[in-house]
Amino acid sequence: MRAALTQARRWCPVAVKPAAHSGAELQAAGRKIWNVMRDRRTGIQSIGFMTGSGLEVARIPPDESARSAGDSRATEPITPLARLIQEAGVTVPVTIVDITEPIRLLADNQEATLTDGPEATSTDAADQHNP
């Protein structure tokens, strides 16, 4: 780290400031949100860390969430994120971001798993590689 700072300081002024929150604090806060949201319909797509300054929660817009295929809780009301964050007891800053692009499934069918390679995302694709 010192070598990188020394190199950078040769080109321009560099200031190193402590992060407002540690990685452990941010992970704990994210875990609190996750634990509160698990049994609810929230529209949360992801919880991320913003370089020591807080959390970023990406959510599916409510109209998109209502159309989500396979959501067994689609008739349940969406829990407002502000209330969920308050109930979780999170004290780090949280930025909520609405996802604006359509969400696409990573797999084309239900037979594909996270451990399948790209060549085996369907039985048809696997048959083409192994006639």
C-alpha positions in Angstrom: 0.0 0.0 0.0 2.8 2.4 0.9 4.5 1.8 -2.5 1.3 2.5 -4.3 0.8 5.7 -2.4 4.4 6.8 -2.9 4.0 6.2 -6.7 0.7 8.1 -6.8 2.1 11.0 -4.9 4.8 11.5 -7.6 2.0 12.5 -10.0 -0.5 14.4 -7.8 -1.5 15.1 -4.2 -3.0 12.1 -2.4 -5.0 12.1 0.8 -5.9 9.0 2.6 -9.0 9.2 4.9 -10.5 6.5 7.0 -13.8 5.0 5.9 -16.9 6.0 7.7 -17.7 2.3 8.3 -15.7 -0.9 8.3 -16.3 -3.8 6.0 -17.5 -5.8 9.0 -20.0 -3.1 9.9 -21.4 -3.0 6.4 -21.6 -6.8 6.2 -23.4 -6.9 9.5 -25.9 -4.2 8.4 -26.5 -6.0 5.1 -27.1 -9.2 7.0 -29.7 -7.5 9.3 -31.6 -6.3 6.2 -31.4 -9.8 4.7 -32.7 -11.4 7.9 -35.7 -9.1 8.1 -36.6 -9.4 4.4 -36.3 -13.1 4.0 -40.0 -13.9 4.8 -41.4 -10.8 3.1 -42.1 -9.5 -0.4 -39.7 -6.6 -0.7 -38.7 -6.2 -4.4 -35.0 -6.2 -3.2 -32.7 -7.4 -6.0 -29.4 -6.9 -4.2 -27.6 -5.4 -1.2 -24.2 -4.0 -1.9 -21.4 -2.1 -0.1 -20.4 1.4 -1.1 -16.7 1.7 -0.3 -17.0 2.2 3.4 -19.7 4.8 3.2 -22.8 2.7 3.5 -25.1 0.2 1.7 -26.8 0.3 -1.7 -30.0 -1.6 -2.0 -31.2 -2.2 -5.5 -34.9 -2.9 -5.9 -37.2 -3.9 -8.6 -39.8 -1.2 -9.2 -43.2 -2.2 -7.7 -44.9 -2.6 -11.1 -42.2 -4.9 -12.3 -42.1 -6.9 -9.1 -45.9 -7.5 -9.4 -45.3 -9.1 -12.8 -42.4 -11.3 -11.6 -42.9 -14.8 -12.8 -42.6 -17.5 -10.2 -43.1 -15.1 -7.3 -45.3 -17.3 -5.0 -46.0 -14.2 -2.9 -47.0 -12.0 -5.8 -50.4 -11.2 -4.2 -48.8 -10.1 -0.9 -48.2 -6.3 -0.5 -44.6 -5.1 -0.9 -43.0 -4.1 2.4 -41.8 -0.5 2.1 -38.0 -0.4 2.3 -37.8 2.5 4.7 -39.9 0.4 7.2 -37.9 -2.7 6.6 -34.6 -0.9 7.2 -35.9 0.7 10.4 -37.1 -2.7 11.6 -33.7 -4.2 10.8 -32.1 -1.6 13.1 -29.5 -0.6 10.4 -27.6 2.5 11.5 -25.3 2.9 8.4 -26.5 5.0 5.5 -28.6 3.2 2.9 -29.1 4.3 -0.6 -32.0 2.8 -2.5 -31.7 2.4 -6.2 -34.5 1.4 -8.5 -33.5 -1.0 -11.3 -34.6 0.6 -14.5 -33.7 -2.1 -17.0 -35.7 -5.3 -17.4 -34.6 -8.2 -15.4 -33.5 -11.2 -17.4 -33.2 -14.7 -16.1 -29.7 -16.1 -16.1 -30.9 -19.5 -17.2 -33.2 -20.3 -20.1 -34.9 -23.1 -18.4 -35.4 -24.7 -15.0 -33.0 -27.6 -15.7 -30.0 -25.3 -15.7 -28.2 -24.8 -12.4 -25.5 -22.4 -11.1 -22.9 -25.1 -11.5 -23.7 -25.8 -15.2 -21.3 -24.4 -17.7 -22.6 -22.2 -20.6 -22.6 -25.2 -22.9 -25.0 -27.1 -20.7 -27.8 -24.6 -20.0 -30.4 -26.9 -21.6 -30.7 -30.6 -22.5 -30.8 -29.6 -26.2 -27.5 -27.7 -25.9 -25.9 -30.7 -24.1 -27.2 -33.1 -26.8 -25.6 -30.9 -29.5 -22.2 -31.2 -27.9 -22.5 -34.9 -27.3 -24.4 -36.5 -30.3 
